[in-house]
Amino acid sequence: MNAEDLIALLGLNADDPVVEAVFLKARTRRRPQLDSENPDDVFTWVLVRRQGVELGFVDEVYFKAGEPWKRRRKGVPLILWQVYFYAQRDDVAEDKGKLPFGIEWSDNRDQVRHKLAQFESTRRSYIRDAWDLPAFRMTVDYRKEGKSTDNIVCYLEASSWPEKERIQPQLGFADWLHLLRLPASSPVLRERLRPLDLAKRIERDDDDHEVDFRYECGLELIFVGAENLKRTKQMAPSNRSGNVLGGVRLLRSRELDARQWKGDLPFGLLFDDTQQRMLEKVGRQPDEQEDEGLGGYALWHFPEVSLHVLYSNLKNHLLRVTIGAPGFF
């Protein structure tokens, strides 16, 4: 199975005859099926070990940002949104078909980049290289510090939530610093969060620890015991006990199924920044940083605030930016 033939199927339904023909050609009895025991599951993958290929499927309603209650219902198709190609590994055979853009498994990192030179302006690099191509996105992973190619994934992006339904306060980094350590009952906090209704959301969800405004504007408020935080001169005064705002989490589009936060991020960060650009903007090395699998994080501690950034090592962009009072992390 050649890459260009499989990539051409991205966006098709799993039950499309063309997709079914791929399963038959691969001689696999497996078919995409969501986990029946997990009502929130919207992704599934079919790995064809003998071919070195893996196909990823997603619930169409989720993928196209339809109303959440319609997900996983009878008649809702699964959409082919990812295709993985693998080099030889212990439990998976090497894909012997033609790879995208004439890439060979023996190609090193420079050779792969040369073969995609026409898309150089879209390349985002860190552990892997990722390109935004006209019809899909592609990420290449390497072995032996870039001396050969290990796997390739071509994929589509899920639709963003419609902007017409956004509800968002106008708050920047400096504003959040003044709101940290305030209790949920604070008139100042409630007023600054408008048009979001903090009191109503806490009452609805019966939760005064994590308040979720992900759908409205990609925001989560995390309240913790005041005794767990360090006192600073610049932050809002608070009681020495009881729950206060300890952290604010700002999310990228569809991360945790959120609408993207459209306000300013700390240090001029953008969700589209690469890991390297993130480090340049913050201006110094993190106090903690870890990369594992398809994700990683960086954590900085400053006198008045801590900053935690979760990023994707598949797509090489930022996923979540969390502002925390000292002692929160």
Buried (B, 14 or more C-beta within 10 A) or exposed (E): BEBEEBBBBBEBBBEBEEBEEBBEEBEBEEBBEBEEEEEEBBBBEBBBEEBBBBBBBBBBBBBEBBEEEEBBEEEBBBBBBBBBBBBEEEEBBEBEBBBBBEBEBEBBBEBBBEBBEEBEEBBBBBBBBBBBBEEBBBBBBBBEEBEBBBBBBBBBEBEEBEEEEBBBBEBEBEBBBBBBBBBBEBEEBBEBBEEBBBEEBBEEEEEBEEBBBBBBBBBBBBBBEBEEBEEBEEBBEBEEEBBBBBBBBBBBBBBEBBBBBBBBBBBEBBBEBBBEBBBEBBEEEBEEBEBEEBEBBBBBBEEEBBBBBBBBBBBBBBBBBBBBBBBBB
